[in-house]
Amino acid sequence: MEVLKIATAGSVDDGKSTLIGRLLYDTKSLTTDKLEAIEKTSKQKGYDYLDFSLATDGLVAEREQGITIDVAHIYFSTAKKSYIIADTPGHVEYTRNMVTGASTSQTAIILIDARKGVIEQTNRHFFINNLLRIKEVIVAVNKMDLVDFSEEKYNAIKEDFETLMGKRDYQDQRITFIPVSALKGDNVVNKSENTPWYKGETLLEHLEALDMAAVSNVGTPRFPVQYVVRPKTEEFHDFRGFAGKVYGGELSVGDEVVALPSQTKSRIKDIYFYDKKYQTASRRSSVTITLEDEINVSRGDMLVKVGDLPTIEKEFTATISWMDSQQLTAGSKYVVQHGVNKVLAKVEKIHHKIHPDYSGIDESASALGMNDIAQVTFKLNKPIFYDKFKNHRTNGSFILLDTQSNNTVGAGFIS
């Protein structure tokens, strides 16, 4: 079954957690004990309705304050698809959490409070979705019940957001607007009688109808080698396979490939998944590949098709989302983890800080603080094989690790 990864975004009290809870409730994805707990807590709080945000806000602080602090991943399925929703925080100080939650998503849902319309945080959320090259963005105009399901109000918000769309630099993006009331359930799973003027799909109908190929990172295949398989048995005494995951496209038996960094050529002999052989390894499938020639391939190497080589360099410039309390400064050293490879890197130059509300850049920045986004150049102690993030989301992204603590301190998208 196809799996669609979704990131939610919205300002405080726009109703992200409530929307997800409503999706779970109306698709009958909540367990009996979870539903009973929601009913009990809602009653204790004096609500005359079910507080669906309790289905996702797992931290005690989240439940007490009624806000989302950490990224929660919610899983549910319908007859057509399986879904993984990253419920990300809306606060400015949790920008790094939103980047983390959205970095692996194929679709984003941006919530807008119908009473407030497009605000500064909306700019920020749209900027991050644009930065992360998310192809499908759904703008859910929520709390329509609090503006009497006004078509005029909905159209005004839609018009303001379309103005914001003109500022993006990533045009390969489809934007869909849906008027909803997460609390009441209007246009979430079921069509609303309160919006006869809206002729489009409900939120779930739209998600169900999405073409996975259209929203996914389909392109040049990349096969980072995770492990060299050498069974210690008599039957497979001479077996030498390379285990990993296929990213970007497909690899098939007979394809001529290049092993990086050695740049030695061979052809794919067999593709295994456990004990079964396949003619083609599809995108995002984990397989073991054997080659026709005995060439030197190790963990951290990469197999790519002949004629489709990535960039092989000891220097690159990337957009960085900084996530640590310790500042990033020019000359600082970090470990770049790119796929399974770890390479020592030095910050060569901070070009400029980017204001994620589309208000411009700061060219005077000499350091990055937590939640800052900036354009930075790194020099590495050995080459890596990478693609631009806009062309290949997996092979164009990396994380930065602190050399002392090994903590993740930043995420990067190669430009």
N, C-alpha and C positions, 0 to 999 in steps of 0.2 A: 504493500500500500504506500502511496506517495505521502511524504512528510513535508508539510509547509511550516517554515519557521517565521514567526511574526514578532515584531517588537512594537510595544505600545509607547506612546509619548504624550505628555500633556502636563499642564501646570497643576499646582496643588488644587485639589477639590474639583478638578474637571471630570473626574469619575472613571479613571482607568480601571481601578480594581473592581469597581461596581460593574463596569461593562463586561469584564472578563467573568466575574461571578454570574452575571446574567446569561452569558453564553453557555457556561457550564450548567446552569440550572435549566435553561430551556432546551438544551440538548440531552438532558437527563444524565449528565456526566458526574454529578455530585453523589458521593456515597451517602448512605442513609445516616450514618453517624455525623458526617460533616453537615448535612442539612439540618439535623436535629440541633447541633451546636449553634448554627447560624440562627435558627428560630429562637432558641433559648436566650442567646446573647442579645438579639434584637429586642426581645421582650423585656429583658433586664434593663436595657437602655431606654425603655419607654417608647420605642418606635412602633408605629402602626403599620410598618412594612418590613420586609426582610432586608437586612443590611448585607448585600451580596459582596461587599468589599472584604468581609470577613473570610471569604473563600480563598483569598490570595494573600492578604497581609499577615505574614507568619510571625514576624518579630513582635515581642511584647510592646516595644516602643511604637511600632506601627499601629497596633490595635489601640493603644492608649491615646495616641495623638491623631489618629485618623489619617495618617500620611504613609506613603511608601518610601522606605529608606534604602533597602537593598533590592537587588534584582531577584525576582522570583520567577522560576520557570514552571509553567503549568502545562500539563499534558492532557489532551482529550482527543477523541476520535469520533468520526461520523462514518456512515456507510461508504463515503467517497474518499475521505482523506484522514490522515492523522495530523494533529497540530501540536506545535510547541510554541507557547506564548511566553515571551520575556516581558514581564511586568516591570518596567523601569521607573525610577523616581523622576519627579517633575521639577524638583528644586534645582536652582542654579548651582548650589554647592555639591550636587551629586551628578554633575555633567559626565564625569568619568564613568559612573555606573551606567548611564544611558549609552555611552559609546561601547562599553563592554557588552551590554545586552543586545545592541543593534548590529554588532560587528559580524555576526553569523546569520543574520536574518535575511530572508528574501522579500519580505513584505513588512510594511510599517503601518500602524494605525495611529494617526495624530488626532487627539481629542481637542475640541474647542468648546468652551462653555458658551452656549447660545446667548447668554446674558452679557458676556464680556467681549465676545468676538476675538479677532486676531490681536494678540498682545505680544510683548517683547519675547516671552518664553516660546511662543509659537514660532517666531523667527529662528530661535536657537534650535528648536526641535527639527524644523525643516532643514536647517543648515547641516545638522549632523546626519540626517538621512541622505542629503545631497552628497556630503563628504564620503559617506560609506557606500555610495553608489547603489542604493536600494531602488530597484526598478519599479516596484508597485507601492504607491502610497495612497492610503485611504484616509480621507479627512472626515472624521465622524463629528458632526455638529451635535453635541450632546445637550441634555437638559432642555430639549424642545418643549417639554411639558411646562416649563417655567416661563416660556414666552408665548404661551397659548398656541404652540405649533404654527407660528407665524411664517408664512412663505416669504414675506418681505424681509424679515430678519435673517432668514436662511440665505437668501439671495445676496444680501448685503455682505454677509460673512464670506460667502463664496467669491464675491467680487474682490474683497480685500485680499483673500488668499491668492487669487489669480495674479494680483499685483506683485505679491511676494514671489510667486513662481518666476516672474521675469528677472529676478536677481540671481537665479541659480546658474551654475556653470555646467551642470550635468543634465542634458536635455533628454536622454534616453530613459524617461521616467513617465509613468502613467499615473495621473492623479484622478481619484474618484471621490465625489462628495456624497455623503449619506446623512440625512437628518435622523437622529435617534434620541430615544430616552432610555438610558441604561436602567434606570430605576424602575420604570414602568414596562419596559420590554418592547417599546415601539421600534420597529424596523431593525431589531437586532437579529432575532431568528425568525420572527413572524411579522408579516406585513401589518402596518398600522392603519387603522381606519381614521386616525387623527390627521394624516397627511395625504389626503386624496390628490393633492397637487403634485406629489412626488411619484414619478412613474418608474423609478429605477429599482434595483434589487435591494433586498435586505443585506445586512452585513454578512451573515452566514452564506446566503445565496451567492454573494460576490466572491467570497473566499472559496467556496466549493467549485465555482466555475473557472477559477484561475488556471491558466495553462502553466504547468511547472517549468517547462522549457523556456517560456517567455520571461519568467521572473528569476531564473537561475543563472549562475555564472557559467554559461556554456561557451567554449572556445577552444583554445589550444590545450591539448592534454599534457599534464605534468604528473610524473610518478616519483615522488620522493621515497627512497628506499628506507624502510623502517628496520628491517631485519634480514639477515642472510640465513636462509633455511638450509641446513645440512643435517639430515636425519642420520642418527647413529644406528642404522639397521642394515642387515645384509641385503634386504630387498631393494632398498633405496641408497645403496652404498655410494653411487656416483651422482646422486641428485644434488643440484645446487640451484636453489630458487631465491627470488628476491621478493619479500613481502612488503606491502605498502597499500596506500589508498590512491585511487585515480582521481585527479582533480582537473576540472575544466572541460574535458571532452572524453572521447573513447579511445581505447587501445585494442587492437585486434591481432590475432595470430598472423604472422607474415609481415607485420609493419616493420620497416627499417627504423631503428632507434639509435640514438647517441647516448652514451653514458657520460655524465658530467661528474667531476671536472676533467676526467681523462680525455674526453671527446673521442673515445673508441666506438666504432660502429658495430652493430650486430642486427639480427632480426629476432622478433619474438617467436619462440618455438611453441610454447604452451602457456595457457592461462588456467590456473587452478583456483577453485574455491573449496577448501577442505579437500575431499578426495574426488571432486567432480571437475571435469575439464570444460572450458567454455571457449567459444570462438572469439567473443568480444567481451572486454571489461568495460562496463558502462561507467559514466561519471559518478563519483563518490562511492564506488564499490571497492571493498577491501579484498585484494587477491594476492596470489603468488605467481610471479612471472618467471619463466625460464627462457634463456637465450640460446641461439644456435651455436654461438661461439663461447669459448672459455675466456671471458675477459674479466678484468679486475673491477668488481663493483662491491662497495662496502656501505654500511649504514651511513646515511647522510648524503650519499650520492643521489643523482636524479636521472631517470630515463625520460627522454623526450624524443619526439619524432624528428627524423632528419629533415632539415629545412625549416624547423620551428624552434630554433634555439632561443632561450631567454638571454637577457643581458648578463654578462659575467664580468663583475667589476669589484674593486676594493673600496669604492666610494659611491654614495648615493644621497639624494635629497628626498626628504619625506615630510609629510604632515604628521606631527606628533600630538597625541593627547596625553598630557602629563598627569600622573595619578598619585604622586608621592608628596609628602609634606616637605621633604628636602628638595631644594631647588635644582633644576638642571641649568648648568652654566657651560659656556664654551671652554673646552679643554677637559671636561669631565669624561670619565671612562665608564662604560657600561658593557654588559654582554648583550649582543643582539641575538635573540632566538628566532631564526627564520626557518620554519618547518621543524625538522629534527636537528638542524645545524645550530651550534652555538659559536659565535665569533666575537672576539673582543673588539670594541669600537670606541672611538674618541669623538666627542662633539667638536666638529671642525668650525661650524658657524651657525649662529641663530640668525636667520634672515629677517624674520618679522613674526610678530604675534598676530593671530587672526581673531577678530571679534566675531564670535559665532551668532551675533544678532544682525549680521549683514551691515554693520556700521563702519566697516573698513578694517585697516591693519595698523599695527604699531611697529614702525621700523626702528624705534629706539630701544626696543626690549633687549636686555642683556642677560636675562634669566627667566626661567619658567617656573611658576608656582602651581600648586594643585589646581586641576581643572582647566589650566591654560591649554590653548591649541596654537601651534606655531609651525612654521616652515624651518626645518633644520637639516644641515648637511653633516653626514657621518663619514669618517675614514675607518676602514676595517683592517685587521691584521692579516686577513686572507680573503680572497674573493668569495662571493656568494653568487648564485644564479637566480636572478629575480626577474619579474615582469612588473610593469607599471600597474598600480592598483586598479586604475580605470579599465585595464585590459584583462586583469586576472586577480580577483579578490583574494584568493588563497595565496598565490605565489608572490603577491605584491604587498603582503602585510607581514608584520612581525611584532614582537614584544621586546621591551627593554628590561633587563634584569640588573639589580644592584650587584656589584661585584663582591660585596662583603656578605650581605644578608641573603642574597639570591631571591629577594622579593621582586615581584613585578612592579615596576615603577612607571611604565609608559607603554602606549600602543602606537604603532606607526603604520602609515600608508604611503608607499613609495610613489613619488611623482616623477 
